[in-house]
Amino acid sequence: MTDQRHHAPATLRNRDPILDVLRGVLPTTGLVLEIASGSGEHVLHFAQNLPGLTFQPSDPSPAALASISAWMASVDLPNIRAPMALDAATWPWPVTAADAFVCINMIHISPWASTEGLMRGAAALLQPGAPLYLYGPYRRAGVATASSNEAFDLDLKARNPAWGLRDLAEVAALAGREGFSGPEVTEMPSNNLSVVFRRR
């Protein structure tokens, strides 16, 4: 039988630093909606370490959904729901409420319409004060972009012209138009950022 679990090498490097930030961002109880869950390795790690929360993974890719399901089948975690097919750019979504959002490494590997949809969906589902957590590489005014991120940006655009590193100020402006606070930024390993917006 073919193992449908996908492995994202970066996950092993970044999951604990991300978890450290999430401990101070997420509520102690409630439903966390993860957008673009990918392989499912992140959500599995978070659910194992944050048992008071319920996690709802999602992804538009059938292969990703199969990987998430396969990872879930390998452990006994009652606080992860079955993954749902969800394309951030397409509204309405198959979920009506959440207490927090987590979105890791999507914004630069998707068209801008996906970021617009993410912000619109988070604004519709989150209550005032609730967090929208983003992780990934960004461009920032006045901050030199690491050479590794510049190379990554060129690679992304070669794969799909609609992809690429986003300007954090543009993401923050979009979030602000949808009713979110300014970003709380935490420097992360490998020239990535944790960015938290809160629903106003």
N, C-alpha and C positions, 0 to 999 in steps of 0.2 A: 504494500500500500504506500503510495507516494505521500511524503510528509509535505503538507501545504504551508508549513510555517516558514515565513520569510525572516531573514536576518539582516538588520541594518547595522553595520559595524559601528557607526557613530553612537548608537544607542547605549552601548556598554560604557562609552566614555562620558556621555552627557546626562545619563538618567539620574545619577545621584546629585550632581550640582543642580539640576532642575528640581528634583525632589526637595532639596534644601530650601529653595526659593518658594516652592509651592506650600511648604509647611507654614510659611508666614503669610500666604496670600489666600489660600482656600479656606472656606468655612470648615468647622469641625464636623458638621453633618450636612446632608443634602445631596443633590444630584449634580454631578459634574459632567457636562457634555464635552467630549473631545471631538474636535473637527479635524478631519484628515488624519485618522489614526494610523494610517500606513500599515506596517507589519503587525502592529498590536503589542510590540514589546514594551513601549512606554506605559501604556495604560495598565498592562499586567503588573509592572513594577510599582506603579502608583497605588493600585488597588491593594497590593500585598502590604504596602507600608502605611496606607491611610485607611484602615478598616472601617472608620466611622462614616466614610463617604461612599456613595454609590456612583459608579462610573458608567457612562453611556458612550461607547466608542462608535465612530461613524467614518465612512469613507465612500467616495463614489465608485471606487474600483472593485469589481468582483473578486479579483485576485487578492486584494488587501482584505476584503471581508472574509474570504476563506482562510487567510493567514491568521486573522484575529480569532476566528472561531477555533482554529487548530491550536493556537496558543492557549485559549481558554480551556480547551479539552484536556490540556496537559497538566492542569492544576485544578484545585478545588477552591474557587473564590466566589462566594455568594454575592459579593458586592460589585460584580461586573454584569451588566446586561448584555444580551445578545447584540452583536453589531448591527447597525442599520445603514442602509444605503442612503447617503446624503451628499448632494453636490451643493457646496456653499453658495454657488452662483445662481442656483435655481430655487425660487420661492413659489409656494410655501414649503416648509420643511416638515418631515414626519415626526416632529416633536413639538410640544406646546409650552414647555417650561423647563427651566434649569436654574440652579443656584450659583453656577460658575461655568465659565468656558475655559478650555485649554486648547491651544492650537500651536503645534510644534512643526517648524520647518515646512509650512505650506505657502506662505505669502510670496516667497521668491521662486517657488516651483509651481506656479499657477498663474493664469492670466489675472490682470488687475480686477476683473469682474468678480473673481472669487473673494478678493479682499473686500470689495464693496458689499458682496452678499454676506460675508462673515459679520461685518459691522451692522448691517441691517438686521440680520437674524439675532445677533446678540442684543441689540437695542430692543427688539420685540420680545425676547424671552426673559431677559434679566431684570431683576428688581433693583431699585436704587441702592447703591453701595456694593452691588455684586461685581466680582472681578471677571475681566476678560484677560487671560494670560497668553502672551505670544512669546515664542522663542525662535531665534534664528539670526542670521547676519543682516545688517542694515548699513546704509550710508547715513552719515550724520554731518551736518554743517560744521566746519571747523575741526573735524576729526579725520585724520588721514585714514583711508581705507587700507587695511592690511593687504599686502601683495597677494597672499593666498586667497583672499576674498575677491580681489580684482580678477584673478585667474578663474575663480569659480564663476564669477559673473559672466565672463566671456564664454565659458563652457556652457552655462545655462542658456545664454542667448543663441549659441550655435545649435543647441538642441531644439529650442523653441523661441522664436523672437519675442513672444509674449511673456517670457519668463525673465528673471533677473533680479538683482538686489534692489530693494525699494528704499527710497529716502524716508527715514523715520519721520521727518516733519510732514511729509505727505500722508503717511499712514495716520499720524496723530491728528492732522487736520480733518481727515475723513472720519475718524472716531469722534472728534468734537462735533462735527455736523450731525452725527447720529446720537448725540446726547451723552458722550463719555467725557470723563475728566482728562486732564493732561497725563502723559505717560509717566509711570514710575519705572526707572531704568536701572537694571543691575547688570554690571559687566560679568560676562561668563567666559569660561575657557574657550580657546580656539577662535577668538575674535567674534563670538556670538553675544547676543544680548537677551536678557529676560525683560519683557516690556509688559507692564500691567496698566490696563485702563479700568476705571470703575464707572459703573452706570450712575449718572447724576440723577 
